[in-house]
């Protein structure tokens, strides 16, 4: 039987790094989604203030299995 996955897209942010921004998206998704099987970073961007990055942002596709009863 073939498996089926669903994808949701979230934007995570962190004042520290792109990796921590992606992790923030996964951690937030995990609060309401069971069975997360993967995360794909789609884009990265940053907020710049006074010539410095103040916020890292990642757009992340979160994959999880479709549950059936």
Steps between C-alpha positions, in 0.01 A plus 500: 500500500640839403537766770361849471645812658354843555703823497441820696709813447615705799733793553731471799710782641796533733735781603789250488516304171317354201533153653332611822227670298432170317501314831251749643262421212532126560456536877187711454356252247566214741259657751203411278630253238586136574746292302715770341733317262690781331562869458612677183631857516340681207641850550712697743483873567606744767392825659779758502508795737791742537712293258460182708279193471250513783272212399563190290197349325452169324199380306471127568284228349413252775412146384294252699312180431126504433319309773194293422267326740 
